[in-house]
């Protein structure tokens, strides 16, 4: 690892470089996956074009929807008593959100624009699970930093600078 002059060997430098490069690439992929699993998304003006009274419409990109606001195609607000939102509905084998227009909403049969806050289908419902996913990301980043610093600390190069 070290030659007689106390310098860090080229093999150690290459090993650390490759480990850091692989670690940063993996860290980016992990962080993006965790980001979609622990964060909610804003849904703004998502269209339901074929609204039929008594026929459920499905949002297949989300598992839960809250703070729902619905407008008709002319921009008029549709009251919450005119539809039912059901979260975590299995539709075609996957979790989704169901919006069921009521028969009382005959005046609102047209294209609807739905807004709210949604949980993507990859969202971790358990708060403990979300915390663990974030901790895994943090500890992975710390591991990459330790890999980068360990050869420097072992070579005692910091002692040269009086640290």
SULWO-V673764 format. One record per helix or strand of 2 or more residues. SS is the DSSP state (hx for helix, st for strand). FROM is the first residue (numbers start at 1). LEN is the number of residues. Records with the same first field share a line. If there is no record, write none. Layout:
# SULWO-V673764
SS->FROM-LEN + FROM-LEN
This chain:
# SULWO-V673764
hx->10-29 + 80-3 + 103-6 + 127-28 + 157-4
st->41-8 + 56-4 + 62-11 + 77-2 + 83-9 + 94-8 + 112-9
